[in-house]
Amino acid sequence: MPEYNKRFSDIEQNIAEVKEKIAQAAIKSGRNPQDVHLMAVSKTVESVFINHAISCGIDLIGENKVQEFLAKKPELNLENCKAHLIGHLQSNKVKKIVGEVEVIQSVDSVSLANEIAKRSVNSGIVSKVLLEVNVGNEESKFGFDLRELDERACEISEINGISVQGLMCVAPVCDDEKVLRGIFSNMYRAYLDIASKKINNINMNVLSMGMSGDYCEAVLEGANLVRVGSAIFGSRNYR
Ligand SMILES: *Cc1c(COP(=O)(O)O)cnc(C)c1O
């Protein structure tokens, strides 16, 4: 299957290139390249290619949809690779995903946090989550407004069964590097600000920002987890 082989070698090469760029940006921002975690976003990608990425050293994947992930999960080699949910989560799907991923990155409301917590307590676990921030104030995007983040984080900190580990955002599409860096820098400031308040049950360990088009800018501004899909697997075919 020559086409498979071509795609396998592309994936391997893409991972090496992305890692190199992350390392350069990390060093430029005064950090160690190892401090920035690369997530391979595997939505719409068939399991065989995800497993190939894992065999090339990927140890974290991100999926958007509960059903898609659960369908692929039995085929994935996840012994040395963790999975996070990064897409919008509807409350009626919470029951299915709790306990199935290491982190739910897309907590965008207090009611969703409550639902995850309830299902986690029922299963006898504590779910790790990130709070999603709508950093560009876009109508079309999910997430907390930066201005309400503190208050919502405090509310969520009171809930048993859930543990906040950091923040996540999807930046607006933007060609202006300065504007983009300003947006990521606002996220970084919010991350430091919340960390400095030392709220009980709120940890700021993970700042998840940057995708294929903007991960270098995100790393330059302090991201320690980048979510890269098409720059690793190639452009997606939505059916
Ligand atoms: C699809 C997706 C990504 C990766 O997007 P690419 O542009 O393909 O790198 C990252 N984060 C979220 C939340 C996504 O939905």
The ligand as a MOL file (V3000), in Angstrom:
LIG
                    3D

  0  0  0     0  0            999 V3000
M  V30 BEGIN CTAB
M  V30 COUNTS 15 15 0 0 0
M  V30 BEGIN ATOM
M  V30 1 C -9.1290 20.8200 15.4820 0
M  V30 2 C -8.6350 21.4250 16.7310 0
M  V30 3 C -7.2700 21.6630 16.9340 0
M  V30 4 C -6.2130 21.3900 15.8900 0
M  V30 5 O -6.4250 22.1600 14.7570 0
M  V30 6 P -5.3320 22.2440 13.5790 0
M  V30 7 O -5.5570 23.5730 12.9900 0
M  V30 8 O -5.6500 21.1300 12.6600 0
M  V30 9 O -4.0150 22.0940 14.1980 0
M  V30 10 C -6.8740 22.1840 18.1570 0
M  V30 11 N -7.7630 22.4660 19.1270 0
M  V30 12 C -9.0860 22.2610 18.9720 0
M  V30 13 C -10.0020 22.5950 20.0850 0
M  V30 14 C -9.5600 21.7480 17.7640 0
M  V30 15 O -10.8680 21.5650 17.6190 0
M  V30 END ATOM
M  V30 BEGIN BOND
M  V30 1 1 1 2
M  V30 2 1 2 3
M  V30 3 2 2 14
M  V30 4 1 3 4
M  V30 5 2 3 10
M  V30 6 1 4 5
M  V30 7 1 5 6
M  V30 8 2 6 7
M  V30 9 1 6 8
M  V30 10 1 6 9
M  V30 11 1 10 11
M  V30 12 2 11 12
M  V30 13 1 12 13
M  V30 14 1 12 14
M  V30 15 1 14 15
M  V30 END BOND
M  V30 END CTAB
M  END
